[in-house]
């Protein structure tokens, strides 16, 4: 049985990166494969950009877990951000929300194709 040594919020992009490294060393279990496929399908950036975006959002004063979820979802307008943050936080000013959008836009992956 495994023992939890450390717990950390991860973006989907970071999950993909971790599972890719594991996959180089051994075959993934079925749950790891499902997790890898899901994370790869829904990740909106790469691990490096995800880490940078979370770091910048935390510097703006957002809690780590909320910053991670914003990077995972990558909302594209102010209303989406307000809807996502409403249950968690105080109301943000329009300038704060624009700052969040700017950070997310900077690190969002370009669409393929």
C-alpha positions, 0 to 999 in steps of 0.5 A: 500500500502506498503512503502519501508523503506530500500533497500538492495541487496540480494542473492537468498539464502537470499531471500529463507531464508526470504521467509521461515521465512514469510511462517512459519507465514502465507501463501505466496502470489502467487508472493512470492511463485513464487519468493521462488520457483525460488530462491530455484531452482537457489540458489547455497548455503545457506544464511549464506555462501552467506552473508560470500561470499559477505562480502569477495568479497566486501573486495576484492574491488568489489561493493556489487551489483556485489558481490551478482551477483557473489554469485548468479551465482557462476562462475566456471572458470576465463573466466566466471568471466571475461565475467560477470565482463567485462561490470561493471569494469576495467580488473582484474588481474589473481590473483584477479580472482583466489581470487574470484574463491577461495572465491566462491569455499569455499562457494558453496554448495556441489551438492545433490545426 
